[in-house]
Amino acid sequence: MTHPAAPSAADPQTPPTLDESRSADGTVGSRRTSLWRDTWRRLKRNHLAVVGLGIIIVFLTLGMAQEIAYLVGVGSGEPGAGYLAPFDPNATNYDLTPKGLGSPPSASHPFGTDYLGRDILSRCLVATRISMLVGVIAVAIALAIGLILGPVSGYYGGRVDAVIMRLADIFFAFPYILFVLLIMTVLGPGLWNVFIAIGILGWASYARLNRGSVLSVKAMEYVEAARAQGATDLRIIFRHVLPNTMAPIYVAIAMGIGGAIVTEAALSFLGIGIQPPDASWGKMISDYLTYLGAGSWWMVLFPSLFLTITVFGFISFGNGLRDATDPKLKE
């Protein structure tokens, strides 16, 4: 028994059949390719979004490079925990910290050193790894939960929908940062606990966003045709419904990664996130604020710039992607 393929987003009211999707002329593939090309064409016109995409690529590359070096143990640092940084991020050198106030930027240390003589550029680069890991993994956890409960809620409706949405309401009822603080207090500080806390609390937004899209898609003809041909509910939800409701989710992912990075920085700033000797932008800012009044401005400036630029990149790209996928803004 055959099942109809998911429709192209360009023409949701006249979905292709399974035979069409397998045809040699590649009509369906061409439609999907055209959709992505159209989105990319409109996205390129938003210069701020392109800048944001460039920032994301740069920082993701830096984070991946640091992670690979950490796993294979190359570069600075102890064996098995290397980093692609100019200096060991945890190595102290009191000759580089006159009066315990660090040393300003120089040719050998472009971002200066901190109160222990550690190279701030190296620590910022290593902190990039932490931030990218938190952003990607925490959002992946939230997305996995949200894209299971959201489509199920919207597709079945009734009591199933009521239970899942009331559960989501409980998560929305508490201030986000306070709820994260509560979970971190229970779990304790640490990188994996940050993943869990941010990921568990983020699922409700993805579930509710996807549920709304599913409500508008589940009554379309191709869903009814799949049901009439005997497709199971799981196949209909994850093969026909979910792929056609992902456009707003892509935007939410970009925004969510930026939000997760800010949340991790806030937790580390408060001392319950990333713990020494691991470097985190939020922890660095917290540790170095004491020295700002003594004139050691570089200690706070560079971690703050890394954090600000990264979050700016994700938010700018997310806003541009939202505009590029909005059918009301199409020519």
Rosetta blueprint (number, residue, H / E / L):
1 M L
2 T L
3 H L
4 P L
5 A L
6 A L
7 P L
8 S L
9 A L
10 A L
11 D L
12 P L
13 Q L
14 T L
15 P L
16 P L
17 T L
18 L H
19 D H
20 E H
21 S H
22 R L
23 S L
24 A L
25 D L
26 G L
27 T H
28 V H
29 G H
30 S H
31 R H
32 R H
33 T H
34 S H
35 L H
36 W H
37 R H
38 D H
39 T H
40 W H
41 R H
42 R H
43 L H
44 K H
45 R L
46 N L
47 H H
48 L H
49 A H
50 V H
51 V H
52 G H
53 L H
54 G H
55 I H
56 I H
57 I H
58 V H
59 F H
60 L H
61 T H
62 L H
63 G H
64 M H
65 A H
66 Q H
67 E H
68 I H
69 A H
70 Y H
71 L H
72 V H
73 G L
74 V L
75 G L
76 S E
77 G L
78 E L
79 P L
80 G L
81 A L
82 G L
83 Y E
84 L L
85 A L
86 P L
87 F L
88 D L
89 P L
90 N L
91 A L
92 T L
93 N L
94 Y H
95 D H
96 L H
97 T L
98 P H
99 K H
100 G H
101 L L
102 G L
103 S L
104 P L
105 P L
106 S L
107 A L
108 S L
109 H L
110 P L
111 F L
112 G L
113 T E
114 D L
115 Y L
116 L L
117 G L
118 R L
119 D E
120 I H
121 L H
122 S H
123 R H
124 C H
125 L H
126 V H
127 A H
128 T H
129 R H
130 I H
131 S H
132 M H
133 L H
134 V H
135 G H
136 V H
137 I H
138 A H
139 V H
140 A H
141 I H
142 A H
143 L H
144 A H
145 I H
146 G H
147 L H
148 I H
149 L H
150 G H
151 P H
152 V H
153 S H
154 G H
155 Y H
156 Y H
157 G L
158 G H
159 R H
160 V H
161 D H
162 A H
163 V H
164 I H
165 M H
166 R H
167 L H
168 A H
169 D H
170 I H
171 F H
172 F H
173 A H
174 F L
175 P L
176 Y H
177 I H
178 L H
179 F H
180 V H
181 L H
182 L H
183 I H
184 M H
185 T H
186 V H
187 L H
188 G L
189 P L
190 G L
191 L H
192 W H
193 N H
194 V H
195 F H
196 I H
197 A H
198 I H
199 G H
200 I H
201 L H
202 G H
203 W H
204 A H
205 S H
206 Y H
207 A H
208 R H
209 L H
210 N H
211 R H
212 G H
213 S H
214 V H
215 L H
216 S H
217 V H
218 K L
219 A L
220 M L
221 E H
222 Y H
223 V H
224 E H
225 A H
226 A H
227 R H
228 A H
229 Q L
230 G L
231 A L
232 T L
233 D H
234 L H
235 R H
236 I H
237 I H
238 F H
239 R H
240 H H
241 V H
242 L H
243 P H
244 N H
245 T H
246 M L
247 A H
248 P H
249 I H
250 Y H
251 V H
252 A H
253 I H
254 A H
255 M H
256 G H
257 I H
258 G H
259 G H
260 A H
261 I H
262 V H
263 T H
264 E H
265 A H
266 A H
267 L H
268 S H
269 F H
270 L L
271 G L
272 I L
273 G L
274 I L
275 Q L
276 P L
277 P L
278 D L
279 A L
280 S L
281 W H
282 G H
283 K H
284 M H
285 I H
286 S H
287 D H
288 Y H
289 L H
290 T H
291 Y H
292 L H
293 G L
294 A L
295 G L
296 S L
297 W H
298 W H
299 M H
300 V H
301 L H
302 F H
303 P H
304 S H
305 L H
306 F H
307 L H
308 T H
309 I H
310 T H
311 V H
312 F H
313 G H
314 F H
315 I H
316 S H
317 F H
318 G H
319 N H
320 G H
321 L H
322 R H
323 D H
324 A H
325 T H
326 D L
327 P H
328 K H
329 L H
330 K L
331 E L
